Amino acid sequence: MAKAIGDEKILSYNDLVLRRSDLDILSGPYFLNDRLIEFYFSYLSSCHSSEDILLVPPSIAFWIKECPDTASLKDFLEPLHLSNRKLILFPINDNDDASIAEGGSHWSLLAFEKSANAFVHHDSSSGNMNQWHAKKVYKVVCQYVSSNASYVECSSTPKQVNGYDCGVYVIAFARAICSWYMNTASKDSKKLWFTDLLQITPSVVSDLRNEVLVLIRSLMTVP
């Protein structure tokens, strides 16, 4: 019975379906799943409706990283129009087994900014746990955006203080970076959004977890 309740569909948002169990994840101190990150990325895309920005769903980012046939990726990535984007955000998961859906135990964010011609990796773990996974995505995607783009492991990335908020940090980073892109008239290709991310504290992350929960509940009431 409990499983049936958890599987109950509570919201259809764009092409995504959220379930009762997703609310439980947000309500407690739990690791965010793919659906919740995809939901918030889709929500951010709706808030920042610019063809310049692409927020890649977790399932697509994972397939880019783990696709066994790199030759087939060209057709797979073509609809994303990566070469035309000025800002691309990839959620990175440490799952390396393509047969396991929603596996892994850590999230981070890889961002490509075209004017800087750089991929920047933001990992909220103290040991940059996902560096290897982020570099895999960087190496695959480079040829589709800029073959000479650099890779930067951002040392000033805010760090989590527990073992479960990495996914919330990812959506916090994504929100701050999108806001920086849309609201900063004169963009410094060296400093980028780094100062903006310093405002992301554990209390901000805790508040954001609740904000997403409130957002989903509000959308559930929309006829």
Buried (B, 14 or more C-beta within 10 A) or exposed (E): EEEEEEEEEBBEBEEBEBBBBBBEBBEEEBBBBBBBBBBBBBBBBEEBEEEEBBBBBBBBBBBBBBBEEEEEBEEEBEEBEBEEBBBBBBBBBBBBEEEEEEBBEBBBBBBBBBEBEBBBBBBBBEEBBBBEBBBBBBEBBBBBBBEEBEBBBBEEBBBBEEEBBBBBBBBBBBBBBBBBBEEEEEBEEEEBBBEBBEEBEBEBBBEBBEBBBEBBEEBEEEE
